[in-house]
Amino acid sequence: GQSLEQPSEVTAVEGAIVQINCTYQTSGFYGLSWYQQHDGGAPTFLSYNALDGLEETGRFSSFLSRSDSYGYLLLQELQMKDSASYFCAVRNTGGFKTIFGAGTRLFVKA
Amino acid sequence: GAVVSQHPSRVICKSGTSVKIECRSLDFQATTMFWYRQFPKQSLMLMATSNEGSKATYEQGVEKDKFLINHASLTLSTLTVTSAHPEDSSFYICSARLTVMNTEAFFGQGTRLTVV
């Protein structure tokens, strides 16, 4: 089976940096993705790591360590609009289905 | 990015009736689409994989007779919640990828179903 663990909530202030961790257990692994979802909206894709290391996309970066079955999403220069839920997700062997973690609600305060 | 359109965005129905939700890929062909269900402040739970021209593949614990999926064309998949009950009230979301191997999944806007 597959399971992903991430913190349920994180609070940070505007302009700060926040890291959202994700550990996973999968029967096969085809990459770790991150999605953002605002309340009432659809998830939107943020980043994807198939190999170990850091991927940077603007204010967002994502890291993966396959040997540790661990990854994180790093958000820099936080803005109020970054308040949302963030999901890590894995694709199973063959990369066909995407399974989501429980999500981390990020609250950004002024 | 690619666009996936889901309709309706909100629906209220009476217990015992059926509701159909449509998911369309607007600017690409999707041989495969995915249907998720999400309860408030919870994760997206994969319900089924919709395959164009063939039967859907349901996840364990999902009643296929309850949640009917039809993928009749390369741009349209439908989810019908049959004989709806209040416990079926939820947020239903579809997604698709440009290709099976593509990393990014595009999601529809979601459908908020309320069964009264």
Boltz contact constraints between the chains, C-beta under 6 A:
constraints:
  - contact:
      token1: [A, 42]
      token2: [B, 107]
      max_distance: 6.0
  - contact:
      token1: [A, 42]
      token2: [B, 109]
      max_distance: 6.0
  - contact:
      token1: [A, 42]
      token2: [B, 110]
      max_distance: 6.0
  - contact:
      token1: [A, 43]
      token2: [B, 107]
      max_distance: 6.0
  - contact:
      token1: [A, 45]
      token2: [B, 104]
      max_distance: 6.0
  - contact:
      token1: [A, 48]
      token2: [B, 103]
      max_distance: 6.0
  - contact:
      token1: [A, 98]
      token2: [B, 105]
      max_distance: 6.0
  - contact:
      token1: [A, 100]
      token2: [B, 43]
      max_distance: 6.0
  - contact:
      token1: [A, 100]
      token2: [B, 44]
      max_distance: 6.0
  - contact:
      token1: [A, 102]
      token2: [B, 43]
      max_distance: 6.0
  - contact:
      token1: [A, 103]
      token2: [B, 43]
      max_distance: 6.0
